[in-house]
């Protein structure tokens, strides 16, 4: 598996400009959730065509716990618009949808993708997480739902090759979401550490993530925006840990709490 490239966003997002130029990308599918309109990076994409001639096709027709049918629509849009790359801006659901669109983009579109053998492809996938929690940008896993049942999609080919860490995105999170997403990352790190699948590499990732979260959580929750980039890094590192080990029983049980009582995923994971 190729090493994931991490870009730290500047005020002008010139790092994304360079990425587009270096890869000769002129047409992207932007998979985004409803939070985009509240983020500084929204302006970057709005003026991308005027500045660089890059066509942006927006796709946001999905919900939390995204449906398989939404992914199918995303694949169709990606192909119809002849997009050359996929960008994901959002939380875990947006990134999971983008991962699946990439994975299914070169498969047989007349059959159910979930029942087909995966064929790796070289479609560029860049992720910009807007929460510090899921770590989806660092893992080979995606979750979608088909006919009411959870489907775990797993393949190394869906790991984004590039991640942009935009600390400004976390400044807009409501207090509850900041807490819940941070606890999701914390649970990832702890569960990975005690997992029977743990390795020296995964334990080192876990240690780093736990230390970063414990050392910065109070200031982060109190609104110290200088801690945003640190917690983003911690969530990404925790994602790398569970990419090796997978999660454990705590996460397996927490989905029922979210389903029955509507509490956030990270909150439910912490309770378990």
Buried (B, 14 or more C-beta within 10 A) or exposed (E): EEEBEBBEBEEEBEBBBEBBEEBEBBBBBBBBBEBBEEBBBEEBBEEBEEEEEBBBBBBBBBEEBBBBBBBBBBBBBBBEBEBBBBBBBBBBBBBBBBBBBBBBBBBEEEEEBEEEEBEEEEBBBBBBBBBBBBBBBBBBBBBBBBEEEEBEBEBEBBBBBBBBBBBBBBEEBEEEBBBBBBBBBBBBBBBBBEBEEBEEEBBBBBBBBBEBBEEBBEBBBEEEEEBBBBBBBBBBBBBBBBBBBBBBEBBEEBBEBBEEEEBBBBBBBBEB
